[in-house]
Amino acid sequence: MAISKYHKRADWALVDPVLQAGETGIESDTKYEKIGNGRDPWSKLQYFGSPGYWAEFTDASDQTAVANTPTAVTFDNSDPTANHGVRLDNSSKLVVEYPGIYVFEFVVHLENNDNHIHDVHFWLRKNNSGSTGDVASTTLALSVTESHGGTPGHMVAVLDHTLHLVAEDYIELIWATSNADVSIQAAPAITSPYARPAAPSAVCNVFQVSAA
């Protein structure tokens, strides 16, 4: 019969035991597990699988910003009964409740109502409401096409980053536009000339890909 031990993460780290070959150790606060080999201490063992925490957040509103002013992208819709281990705080903070390796996938719909092309930048910010929280090497630069024939210019921004986070870390998506005529826009559902559902202004999917 397999042997299992059950302690909090901090207790495993403090004792750092050597598990017998095939013995399972489970972290009671994260639900992560390791399997012993009879040689290596707990700190040297790799985690075995993960609970697969995940969530999806969307926003149905139009979002604007002052030119050349970093502004957090906000979200107004999440399903706490379906989301698992990731939550939304204060409209913009995407909080992971457990340590791990997470992928953040963002899709943002941009609209330009001016007759000139304008630049927009997006980047990630971690645990901070100021620039000291900016995550290195996460900036995406776009030039949003101008209005043409009375139709606003449109572009979709897509960001995808993998981050190693601890419990209660939060990520925000920051954007800055060179001109206030560029906004983040939602679109309503239509029935003609064909039927299609509404388009949110911003979407974020968060996936845990590994325990850590």
C-alpha positions in Angstrom: 0.0 0.0 0.0 1.3 3.5 -0.9 2.4 5.7 2.0 1.3 9.3 2.1 2.2 12.2 4.4 0.3 15.5 4.6 1.8 18.8 5.9 1.7 22.5 5.0 4.3 23.7 2.5 6.2 25.6 5.2 6.5 22.5 7.4 7.8 20.4 4.5 10.4 23.1 3.8 11.4 23.4 7.5 12.0 19.6 8.0 13.1 18.8 4.4 12.7 15.0 4.9 13.9 12.2 2.7 10.8 10.3 1.5 11.0 6.6 1.0 10.9 5.3 -2.6 7.2 5.6 -3.7 6.2 7.5 -0.6 3.9 10.4 -1.4 4.1 13.8 0.4 1.2 16.2 -0.1 1.1 19.9 0.8 -2.1 20.5 2.6 -2.4 24.2 1.7 -1.6 23.9 -2.1 -2.6 20.3 -2.8 0.7 19.7 -4.6 2.5 16.4 -4.2 6.0 14.9 -4.5 7.0 11.3 -4.7 10.1 10.1 -2.8 13.0 8.1 -4.2 14.7 7.2 -0.9 17.7 9.4 -1.6 16.8 13.1 -2.1 15.4 15.5 0.5 12.0 17.1 -0.1 13.6 20.3 -1.5 15.3 18.4 -4.3 12.3 16.5 -5.5 10.1 17.7 -8.3 6.4 18.3 -7.9 4.2 15.6 -9.4 1.4 17.2 -11.5 -0.7 20.1 -10.3 -4.4 20.8 -9.6 -4.6 22.9 -12.7 -5.9 26.2 -11.4 -7.4 28.5 -14.0 -9.8 31.3 -14.7 -11.3 33.5 -17.4 -12.0 37.3 -17.1 -13.7 39.6 -19.6 -14.9 43.2 -19.9 -18.0 44.4 -21.6 -17.3 48.1 -21.3 -15.3 50.6 -23.4 -12.1 51.7 -21.9 -10.3 55.0 -22.5 -7.0 56.5 -21.3 -5.3 59.9 -21.2 -2.6 60.1 -23.8 0.9 58.9 -22.7 -0.5 57.8 -19.3 0.0 54.2 -18.1 -3.5 52.8 -17.3 -4.6 49.4 -16.0 -6.9 47.4 -18.3 -10.0 46.4 -16.2 -12.3 43.5 -16.2 -16.0 43.4 -15.1 -17.0 39.8 -15.5 -15.7 36.6 -13.9 -17.4 33.5 -12.7 -16.3 32.6 -9.2 -18.2 29.3 -9.3 -16.2 28.2 -12.4 -12.8 29.9 -11.8 -10.5 27.8 -9.7 -7.6 29.3 -7.8 -7.4 32.6 -9.6 -9.5 35.7 -8.7 -10.1 39.3 -9.7 -9.5 42.1 -7.2 -10.3 45.8 -7.7 -11.2 45.3 -11.4 -7.7 45.0 -12.7 -5.7 42.7 -10.3 -5.5 39.1 -11.4 -4.6 37.2 -8.2 -3.2 33.6 -8.1 -4.2 32.0 -4.8 -1.5 29.2 -5.0 2.2 29.1 -6.1 3.0 27.8 -9.5 3.9 28.4 -13.1 1.0 30.3 -14.8 0.3 31.4 -18.4 -1.5 34.7 -18.8 -3.2 35.1 -22.2 -4.7 38.6 -23.0 -6.8 39.7 -26.0 -7.7 43.4 -26.3 -9.8 45.0 -29.0 -8.5 48.5 -30.0 -10.3 51.2 -31.9 -8.8 54.4 -33.4 -11.3 57.2 -34.3 -8.6 59.6 -35.5 -7.5 59.9 -39.2 -3.9 59.3 -38.2 -2.2 56.1 -37.1 -1.4 56.1 -33.3 0.9 53.9 -31.2 -0.1 51.8 -28.2 2.0 49.9 -25.8 1.0 47.1 -23.4 3.0 45.4 -20.6 2.6 43.5 -17.4 2.9 44.8 -13.9 3.3 42.6 -10.8 2.2 43.4 -7.2 2.6 47.2 -7.6 0.5 50.2 -8.6 3.6 52.0 -9.9 6.3 51.4 -12.5 8.5 49.5 -10.0 6.2 46.6 -10.5 6.7 46.4 -14.3 7.7 43.0 -15.5 10.8 43.1 -17.7 10.6 42.1 -21.4 6.8 42.0 -21.5 6.1 45.2 -23.6 4.0 44.8 -26.8 4.1 47.8 -29.3 1.3 48.3 -31.8 0.4 51.0 -34.4 -3.4 51.2 -34.7 -4.6 51.9 -38.2 -6.4 55.2 -38.8 -10.1 55.8 -39.4 -11.1 55.3 -43.0 -14.3 56.1 -44.9 -16.0 57.0 -41.7 -15.1 53.6 -40.1 -12.8 53.6 -37.1 -9.5 51.7 -37.4 -9.3 48.4 -35.5 -6.6 46.1 -34.2 -6.4 43.2 -31.8 -3.6 43.1 -29.3 -2.6 39.6 -28.1 -0.1 39.0 -25.2 1.0 35.7 -23.9 3.4 35.3 -21.0 4.5 32.5 -18.6 5.3 33.6 -15.0 6.5 31.9 -11.9 4.4 33.2 -9.1 3.8 32.7 -5.3 0.5 32.6 -3.5 -1.4 36.0 -3.6 0.9 37.5 -6.4 -1.2 39.6 -8.8 -0.7 40.6 -12.4 -2.1 43.7 -14.1 -2.2 44.5 -17.8 -1.0 48.1 -18.4 -1.6 50.1 -21.5 -0.5 53.5 -22.8 -1.7 55.2 -26.0 0.0 58.1 -27.8 -3.4 59.6 -28.5 -6.7 59.6 -26.6 -8.6 58.8 -29.8 -7.5 55.2 -29.4 -9.7 53.2 -27.0 -10.4 49.6 -26.0 -13.8 48.8 -27.4 -16.5 46.2 -26.8 -19.0 45.3 -29.6 -22.7 44.3 -29.1 -24.2 41.1 -30.5 -25.9 41.4 -33.9 -28.6 39.6 -35.8 -28.1 41.1 -39.3 -26.7 40.5 -41.8 -25.8 37.4 -39.8 -26.0 36.5 -36.1 -23.0 36.7 -33.9 -22.4 37.1 -30.2 -21.0 40.2 -28.5 -17.3 40.9 -28.4 -15.7 41.9 -25.1 -13.3 44.8 -25.0 -10.7 42.7 -23.1 -10.3 39.0 -22.3 -7.8 37.3 -20.0 -7.3 33.5 -19.6 -5.1 32.3 -16.8 -3.8 28.7 -16.8 -1.6 26.9 -14.3 0.8 24.7 -16.2 3.0 23.4 -13.4 3.3 23.3 -9.6 6.3 25.2 -8.2 
